[in-house]
Amino acid sequence: MKPIIGITPDVEKNDQHFLRNDYMQAIIRAGGLPLIVPIGNVDDIAQVVALLDGLLLTGGNDINPLLFNEEPHTHLGEVSPNRDLFELELARHMLVEDKPILGICRGIQLLNVAVGGTLYQDLHQQNVGLMLQHVQNAPQAHQSHVVRLEKGSLLEDIACSERIQVNSFHHQSLKDVPPVFTVSGMASDGIIEAIESVDKKFVLGVQWHPERMALKGESVSLRIFDRFIAACGK
Ligand code: MN
């Protein structure tokens, strides 16, 4: 049996669910069975979690800053409050059950907030000094900036390298990361690009979009999905 991977869609204006095909294709190629999990009733989450072997938290809107005890910054983007609440509970239940989670872009931010972490609501406005362009003006799979990986981390093991190049489509980023996670990847401007669990089977968050590079055959991105699905199958 293939592992069943829950994928959370984005919620656009007028409450429409929206999910890019490249997430599904990356899961299918790696041997998983994707199951789209709509934004539903929080009371049903235990039943949803029982169905899943793994969870992919996808990209989307900004996270409501009230969830990490901040008021909205001038440059906060659009938020999806119902998606936030549902996904936070979903992520927390998966963590309690020690079921694998891969968080992508907004997904790494959601993971961090789920355990009490904080975010930069707009990383370019809230950081001083020389910053990289984290909202790249380039094609989806273009690897625009470098991420240094922590030696001995899960991600370094997956990448087989301490230095990778990633795409970048985010204006928010992680600020404070609670000790249940370790920072395993960082950009040269100090922006956190990857976190992972210190004690769970497989919990990995990346700030970039490996699913867009995987479809172009980029090897590190392919291996991220391979290792995630392998962990879900155990
Ligand atoms: Mn970036």
Residues whose N, C-alpha, C, O or C-beta is under 5 A from the ligand:
A	BS01	MN	H134 N167 S168
